[in-house]
Every structure is written in C-alpha cells, then in structure tokens.
Amino acid sequence: MMSLRIRLFALVAAITMIVWAGAATWTALSTRAEVQRVLDGRLIEAARMVAALDVPMVDEPRRLPPTAYTRQLSCQIWSMGGELIGQSAGAPDLPLAQGQPGFSERQIGDQHWRVYTHVDAQRGLRVMVGDNLSVRQRLVTGMMIGLLLPALVGLAGLGVLLWLGVGRGLRPLDALARSIAARSPSSLTPLDETVGPSELRHVVQEMNGLLRRLEAARQAERDFVANAAHEMQTPLAGLKTQAEVARRATDPAMRDHALEQITRSVNRTSRMVRQLLSLAGEEGRAREPQIQPVVLDPVLAEVIDDYRAVATARDMRIVVAPSCEGAAAPMAPEALRQAIGNLVENALHHAGPGGEVVIACETNGKAMEILVMDRGSGIAPQDRDRLRRRFERGAGVQNSGSGLGLSIVEAAVESCGARLDLRERPSGGLIAAIRFDRSI
C-alpha cells in the first residue's frame, strides 16, 4: 500500500499542477493575444506614419537600404493606379496585399505575411506594412519560454518544498508510532491525548478506548480463568476424597456410595468442560449480520435427541409445540442448537423431577421468539441480570450446574443480533425467549 507521505504529496502536487496548468494556459493565451494586439498596433502606426510623410512621385520605385529588420517588418507604397512608388529593402517584389484597407494575410513565396493596408484617397496612395509571421511566432515563442521557464523551475522547487513539508507535517504521526512500538505488550495505560496536533487527538482517543476495552477483556479473562480453576477444583477435590474413601472402605455399601459420588463428580466436571468449550466456541464465532433463515424442525430434533437421556433420568419430557412446525430463524444452525440446547438443559436441571419442558415459537409483527418454558421455581427479577454472568447460580442450586448455561446462550444469540429475554411464566415457572427483532 502506498505510504501516507506519498499519497499526501501526490494529492497536493496534483492539485498544484492543475492550478498551475490552468494559470499557465491562461497566461500563455492572454500574453499571445496581447502580443498580437501590440504588433498589429505597430503595423497600423507604421502605415499611418509612412502615409503622413511627403512621398514624391518618381518614375522609378525607391528602395531603402537594408537594415537588421530586413524581411521582418516591410513597407510598400503603391499608387492608386497600381504603380510601386517605394518599398523597404526587406519587402518582396510582389504586393504585400490585394489593396483593400485593413488587415489581411498573404503567402508570398515561402513567407507568410500579416499586412495592414492604409489607403489615402486624397493623395492617391496605398501604404502596406507587413510583418513576417515566422518572426512573430519566434517572438511569441521566446516570450512564452521567458515566462514559463522560471515558472517550471519554481514548480520543481515547490515540489521539493512540498515533499519536505509533508514529511515534517507527518512527524507527530511517526512519533506516535514510535511511542506505541516502544510500549511493553503488557502495558495498557492510556496514551497522552494532549501531545501532538489536534488532528491526531481523535485517533489517540479511539486508541485509548481500545486500550480500555482490551484491559477490560484481559480482566474478564483473568476472572474467567480464576473462576474456572475454582469451579474445577471443587469436583476434583471431591473426586480425590471419594477415591480415598472407596480405596479404604471395607463396607461394600460405603464403597458403592463413594463410587456413586465419584461418578457424579466426573459427570459434573465433564459437563463443565463441555460448557467451557461451548462458551469459547460461541465467543469466537464471528458476528454474521446477514444470515439466511434456518428451519427449526431439524435443529429441534437434534436438541431432543441430545437431551432425551437427561429428561428420562429426571422423569421429564421435552415437548415441541405445533407453533414451531415449519418456523425459521435467522441464525447459524450450530449456534441455534447450542442456544436452545443450553436453555433446555437448564430447564431440565432446575425445574425439578417430573413435568415437561416446552419449546414454542411466537411471531409478533416483525419480531420472532423461540420460547423454552418450564414449571420450576423460576428466577427472581432481581437475579436475572446477575445469572447472565459466568459461574453465577441461582439461590439454592450452589451444588449443581456450572453457571455457564445462560452465558453460552447469550454468546450464541449475539452472533446474529438476537437477544435473550427471561420472564415469568403466567402459569408458573420460567420463560427463556430468544428474540429476533427483524422480519424473517
């Protein structure tokens, strides 16, 4: 990619060249027109001056001696009858013009002439004064070169100054880059917003905002690792304790009880590891603002298959309402399965044995909701925001679950711009709704 210095220099240089070219063209055209006007005025004055002289009528035409202006400015004096009375040394032998008063141009031999003819009817004279156009052209060209050559030299000098000026103007940006490069990777302290030009202040402010978000993300990561380590430590400690009990137990009933506790600890640890992996996968999923709607039927069938064993163990059923038949949601299939599956799993573990978990769909205007409903104790309104955080559990369930289910759901639905709503079920229990606020 082209450097900023080259881009700025090219932009300023291009604008300067356009302005300079327009000014040079205007100057050249106006100067050329002015030179032509002056030279034409010279022809008129010369013709009138010659006509004002006392020109005697002679038998032989008089020819003035040659000068340095031979064949550049030429003069002829003709009688009204067409007789040559006199001419300058540089004038051609043929008439410079046809005899009509005013300006005219004529090709004589290899020379092209611009001629002014002055007619003095009282004295019976025609005075023709002409310019060799090749001389005019050399004069105009020389004048243009005299005007444009210094301008071109100045333009080259301006280019050098522009290059140096752009480089000097970008020094604060280079200084900012060096200060960032010199920072330690672990340093997330804000940059000084008072140093440097005002144009960089917005960039520095945005970078400081990014640093603050990075610091918050790092803190969240540290908290997550600490919480995960703490949550893993509890079942692992239980495993170790129950293993010692089983190893030393002489009573078969005590040994069986210890082994049963080991199985529960393993299941709890396995579930937590699975949910941690699910959370990491959903948080790493790129947000997809435009997703084709996915039919829910096969996704819900997978969820029921995944959690049938859990439902059977707790003497519960998973029921899909007819309203979901043929329904679709703008969400990636895997993310949708993760979100609905975790809501169903939460409902199965917290609704108490017996009963059923219902999955339903509702459409209201441009909004569409996927509802997972149970008849458990629900969640108190003051606890709903807290339970969305990682490793947070509801009251009375400290010894079950990992506190990651709702975090996984929120991470999954955010990938498509949806949101998770928690509200009371009118007939008792909890409604967890994935809401899509757009038409599908």
N, C-alpha and C positions, 0 to 999 in steps of 0.2 A: 504494500500500500504506500502511496506517495506520502512523504513526510509533510507535517503541518507547515513547516517553514517554506517548502517548495510550493505547496498549494496556495499559501497566502501571497508569496512573491508572484506566482503566476497570475493570480487574480488581480492584484494591484497593477502588475505590469500590463496585463491585457486591457484593463480599464484605461491606464495611462496611454497605451498605444492607440486605442480607439479615439480618445480625446485628442491626442497629438495628431493622428492621421486626419481627423476632421479639421482641426485648426490649420494643418499644413496645406490641405487641399483648398480650404477657403482662402488662405494667404496666397497660394500659387495662382488661383484663378483670379482673385481680385488684383494681385500685382500685375499679372499678364494683361488684364483688361486696362489697368491704369497706364501701363507702359504703351500699349497700343493707342490709347487715347492721347497720350503726350506726343507720341511720334506722329500721329495724324494731325495733331495741332501744329506740330513743327512744319509739316508739309503745307498746311494752309497758310501759316505765317510766311513761309519762304516764298510761296507763289504770289501772295499779295505784295510782298516786299519787292520781288522782281518786277511785278506789273507796275509798281509805283515809280520805278526808275524810268529815266528818259532813254528809251530804246530807239536809236536811229534806224531808219530803214536803209538797208545796204543791199548791194547786188549779190554779194557772197555771204553765206552764213558765217558768223563769228564763232570760234570755238575757244573757250577759256583754257588756259594751261592746266595740265593735270595736277591734282593735289593728293594728299593722303586719303581723301574720301572718294577717290575715283571709283565709279561703278557702285557706290553706296548710296549717295544722295545725288540724283541727277536732275538737271533742269533743261527744258527745251522751250523756245519761244517761237511760235508759229503765227503767221498772218491768218486772217480770216479766209484768205484765198488758198491756204494750204501750202504757203511757202515758208521754209525754215529760215528764221531770222538769226537765231543764235542758240547755242547749246553749251552745256558744260563739257569738260573733257571726258568725263566718265559716262556720258549719255550715249545710248545706242543710236545708230543712224535712222532706224525706223521710229515713227511717232510712239511716244510712250502710252498714249491713249487715243481713243477714237475722236476726241474733240468735244464730247459732252461735258458740261460743267459738273463738278463734284468728284467724288471718289470712284475709282474703278481699278480693276486688276487686269494685268495682261502678261502673257508669256511671250518673251522675245528671246529667241534662241534658247539657251539653257538657263536663262534668268527669268525669275518671276518677279514682277514689279507691282507695287501698290502706288497708284498715281492720283494726285489731286490736280484737277484742271480748273484754272481760273480764266474766265472769259471777260475781256474788256472790249465791249462792243463799240464804245466811242472811239477807241484808238485802233480798233480792228486787230486785236492781239489775243492769242491763246497762250497762256503760260502753263506748262505742265511740269510739275515737280514730283519725282518718284523716289520711292525707297526700294532698294533691293531687299526682297523678303528674306533671303537667306541671311543677310546681315541682321535684319530684325530678329530672326529666330536665334542667331548666335547671341545677340544682345539679351534677349529674354532668357535664354538658357543660362547664360552667365550670371544673370541676376538671380535666377532661381537657385542655382548652385551656391551663390553667395549667401542666400537666405537660409537654405536648407542644411548646408554642410555644418555650420555651427550648431543648428538645432539637433542634428543627428549626434554630434559629439556630446552635446548636453544631455541628450536622451540616454546615451551609453553611460555617462556619469551618473545620471539619475537612477539607472538600473543598479549600478554598484551601491549607491546610497540606499536604495530600497532593500537590497539584499542584506546589507549590514543593519539597516533599521529594523527589518523584520526579525533578524536574529537577536538583536538587542531587546526587542519587544517580547520575545518568547523566553527570555532568561528567567522570569519568575516561574514559568511552567517547568523549565529544566530544574530550577531549584526545588520546586515541589516534588518532582520525580526523584531527585537525589535524596531528599529528606525521607520520602517513602521507602526508597531502596535501602536506606541506612537503618531503618527500623527493625527491631527484632521481630521474628514471626509471632512471638507470644505477646508483643506489645499492642494493645488495642486502645491506647489512650487517644483522645481526640486530637486532631491537628489544630494548630493555631489559626483561627479564622481572621485575625487582624493583620496578618502578614501577607503582602502581595497585593496586586491590583484588585479592584472591585469585581472585574470580570471573572476572576478565579474564586471569588468568595462563595458563589453558589456551588461550584464544583467541590470546594472544601467542605461546605455544609452537607452536601449529599454524601461525601465520603465519610464524614463524621457520623451521619445517620447510619451508613452501612456498618461502620465500626461498632456502633452501639448495638445494632441488630446481631452482629457477629458475637459480641460479648454476651448478649442475652442467650444466643444459641449455645455458646460454649458453657454458660452457666446451666442452661437446661440440660445439656449433655452430661455435665458433671453430676447434676442432681439425678438424672436418669440412671447413670451408671451406679451411683451410690444406692439409690432405691432398689435397683435390680439386684445388686450384690446383697443388700439386706434381705430382700424377699427370697432370694435363692438360699441364703444362709439358714433361714428357718426350716425349710423342709429337709435340707441336707443335714442339719443338726439332728432333726427328728429321725432321719434315716440311720444316722450313726448310733443314736441312743437305742432305737428299736432293734438294730442289728446286734448290739451288745446284749440286750435283753434276750433276744432269740438264741444267741450263742450260749448264754449261761443258764437259760431256763431249763429246769428239769421236769416241770409240769407241762404236758402237751397242750393244755388249754392256754397257758400263758404264752407258750411258743407260737401257737396259732394266732393269738391276739397280736403279738409283736409282728408276725409276718403280715397280718392284715393291715397294720399301721404302716409297715414298710410299703406295701402296695399303694395305699392312699397317698403317701408322701411322693412316691415315684410318679403317680398319676398327676398329682398337683404340680410337681416340678416339670413334667412333660408338657402339661397344659401351659404353664408359664413360658417355657422356652418356645412353644409353638406360637403363643400370642406375641412374644417379643419379636420373633421373626416376621410375623404378620404385620406388626406395627412398623418395623423397619422397612418392609417392602412397600407399604402404603405411603409412608412418608417420603420414600424415594421415588414414588411414581410422579412423573411429570404431569402437570395440570393440562388437561385437554379441554379447551373451551368449546370445541365443536365436535360432538360425538354423535354418531348415528344411534337412534333409539334401539335398545335391545329388548327382545321379547322376554317376558319374565318366566314363562312356563318352564323352560329347561333349567333356568337358574334355580327356581324354587324346588324343582325335582331334585337337584343336586344337594341343596341345603337339607331337605328332608332325609335323603339317604345318609348324609354326613352325621346327622344328629338323631337318627332313629334309635340307635343303641342307647344313647343318653336318656332319651324320652322313655324308652321301655324300662330302663333301670329305675326310673323315678315314677313309673306308672302314670305317664302323661302321654298326650297326643299332640302332634303338630298338624294343624288344620289350615288349609288354604281356602279362603273364601272365594265364591264364584266371581266376585268383582275383579279378581286378578287374572281371570282367563282371557288370554289374548292381549293383556295390557303390556305396555312397553315403557322403558325408562332410558333417558339419555346418559348412560353410564357404562363404563367398560365392564364386560361380563365378570372378570375375575374380581374387580373392586366391588361390584354389586354383590357377588356371592360372599365375599368377606364381610361386607357390612351387614347383610341380612343374617348371615350365619352367626355372627357375634351377638346380634340382638336376640336371636332365637336361643342361643346358648345361655345368655344372661337370664332370659325369661325362664328357661328350664331349671336353672340353678337357684333362682331366687323366688320363684312362685310357689314353692312348696310341693310336696308329692301330690299326685292326683290332678285331675283337671286337664286343661288343654292350653296350648299356645296357638293363637290365631294370627294368620298372615292375611291382611286385606289390602285393597287398593281403593283410593278415592281420588276423584278428579273434581276440582272446583275452579271453574274459569280457566285461567292459564296455569294454575298450579296443580301438581300431581303429587300424591303422597303414597308411600308404601308403609303400612302400619303393621307393627308387631305388638300384639296385645296379650297380656296375661291377667290372672286374677290374684296376684300376690299382694304383698303389703304396700307395694308402690314405693315412691321416693318422695320425701317431704320437699315442698317447693324450695326451702332454703338450702337443701343439699344438692339440687340438680346441677348447679354450676360447678360445685366442688367435685362431684363424681365424674365430671368430664375429664378431670386431670388424671395423670398417670398414677397408678398404685393407690388410688383413693377408693375406699369401700364404704358401703352404707352401714348404718348402725346395726349392730347385732350380727354382722357377717364377717367379722375380722378373721375367722379361721377358715374361710372358704373363698375361692376366687383369687384373682391376681390384681384386680383393679385396673385392668388394661382394656376391657371389652369396649367401653364407650370411646376410649382414645383411638382404638383401631377403627371404629365406625366413623368417627369424625375425620380421621386422616383419609379414609377411603372416599367419603362423600365430597370432601373438599376438592378432590381431583377433577370433579365435573361441575363445580359451582353449586352443589346442593348443600343442605344443612340438616342437622339432627335436632328434632324437637322432642321434648319429654313433657308429657302431661298426664293428668289423672284420667282413668277410665270411668265413665259415668256409673257403670255397674260395679265398680270396684277393681282395683289393680292399676296397672301402668300401661300407657300407650307410648311406644317409641316410634316416631314417624320420621322417615327420610323424605324430605320435602324438596321438590324440584319446582322452582318458581319461574318456569317458562313453558311454553306450549311444546308438545311433542307429537 
